[in-house]
């Protein structure tokens, strides 16, 4: 297997990094130690800059829909 970038961790930062690398045509492999989801979120606050990044990825609407009222 020839993967130039290995990303350790499937939290918000690891997932975002994998997405950004793919936009630039860079192959990567993301590994996560857990096989299932956690009951304790890795991200519990979304600030303005995070929402800018979600908007860039086309995800601002779905993120807002899942947020607290």
C-alpha positions as a LaTeX table, in Angstrom:
\begin{tabular}{lrrr}
\hline
Residue & $x$ (\AA) & $y$ (\AA) & $z$ (\AA) \\
\hline
Unk1 & 0.00 & 0.00 & 0.00 \\
Unk2 & 1.39 & 3.37 & $-1.01$ \\
Unk3 & $-0.40$ & 6.17 & 0.83 \\
Unk4 & 1.53 & 9.44 & 1.18 \\
Unk5 & $-0.44$ & 10.74 & 4.19 \\
Unk6 & $-1.62$ & 8.78 & 7.22 \\
Unk7 & $-4.13$ & 10.55 & 9.46 \\
Unk8 & $-4.46$ & 9.15 & 12.98 \\
Unk9 & $-7.90$ & 9.81 & 14.44 \\
Unk10 & $-11.36$ & 10.22 & 12.98 \\
Unk11 & $-12.40$ & 13.19 & 15.08 \\
Unk12 & $-13.37$ & 16.56 & 13.63 \\
Unk13 & $-9.79$ & 17.57 & 12.79 \\
Unk14 & $-8.80$ & 14.26 & 11.20 \\
Unk15 & $-11.96$ & 14.11 & 9.10 \\
Unk16 & $-11.53$ & 17.72 & 7.99 \\
Unk17 & $-7.89$ & 17.15 & 7.07 \\
Unk18 & $-8.83$ & 14.13 & 4.95 \\
Unk19 & $-11.46$ & 16.22 & 3.15 \\
Unk20 & $-9.12$ & 19.14 & 2.45 \\
Unk21 & $-6.37$ & 16.83 & 1.19 \\
Unk22 & $-8.85$ & 15.21 & $-1.21$ \\
Unk23 & $-9.75$ & 18.63 & $-2.65$ \\
Unk24 & $-6.09$ & 18.97 & $-3.64$ \\
Unk25 & $-5.93$ & 15.48 & $-5.10$ \\
Unk26 & $-3.79$ & 14.17 & $-2.26$ \\
Unk27 & $-4.48$ & 10.59 & $-1.27$ \\
Unk28 & $-4.63$ & 9.82 & 2.42 \\
Unk29 & $-5.64$ & 7.07 & 4.79 \\
Unk30 & $-7.48$ & 7.84 & 8.01 \\
Unk31 & $-7.33$ & 5.36 & 10.86 \\
Unk32 & $-9.51$ & 5.41 & 13.97 \\
Unk33 & $-9.10$ & 3.11 & 16.95 \\
Unk34 & $-12.83$ & 2.81 & 17.61 \\
Unk35 & $-14.98$ & 0.60 & 15.40 \\
Unk36 & $-18.19$ & 2.35 & 16.47 \\
Unk37 & $-19.33$ & 5.81 & 17.43 \\
Unk38 & $-18.82$ & 7.21 & 20.91 \\
Unk39 & $-21.52$ & 8.40 & 23.26 \\
Unk40 & $-19.27$ & 11.33 & 24.20 \\
Unk41 & $-18.82$ & 13.79 & 21.33 \\
Unk42 & $-15.32$ & 14.85 & 20.36 \\
Unk43 & $-16.69$ & 18.27 & 19.45 \\
Unk44 & $-19.31$ & 19.99 & 21.57 \\
Unk45 & $-18.97$ & 23.65 & 20.55 \\
Unk46 & $-19.02$ & 25.06 & 17.04 \\
Unk47 & $-17.62$ & 28.56 & 16.75 \\
Unk48 & $-17.80$ & 31.03 & 13.88 \\
Unk49 & $-14.59$ & 29.83 & 12.22 \\
Unk50 & $-15.79$ & 26.23 & 12.34 \\
Unk51 & $-19.01$ & 27.25 & 10.61 \\
Unk52 & $-16.97$ & 29.02 & 7.90 \\
Unk53 & $-15.17$ & 25.74 & 7.25 \\
Unk54 & $-18.45$ & 23.80 & 7.20 \\
Unk55 & $-19.84$ & 26.35 & 4.73 \\
Unk56 & $-16.76$ & 25.89 & 2.52 \\
Unk57 & $-17.39$ & 22.14 & 2.53 \\
Unk58 & $-21.10$ & 22.57 & 1.77 \\
Unk59 & $-22.06$ & 21.26 & 5.20 \\
Unk60 & $-23.30$ & 24.37 & 7.02 \\
Unk61 & $-26.98$ & 23.55 & 6.46 \\
Unk62 & $-26.83$ & 19.96 & 7.76 \\
Unk63 & $-24.70$ & 21.03 & 10.74 \\
Unk64 & $-27.20$ & 23.76 & 11.67 \\
Unk65 & $-30.10$ & 21.31 & 11.29 \\
Unk66 & $-28.49$ & 18.94 & 13.80 \\
Unk67 & $-27.55$ & 21.67 & 16.28 \\
Unk68 & $-29.31$ & 22.73 & 19.44 \\
Unk69 & $-32.25$ & 25.09 & 19.05 \\
\hline
\end{tabular}
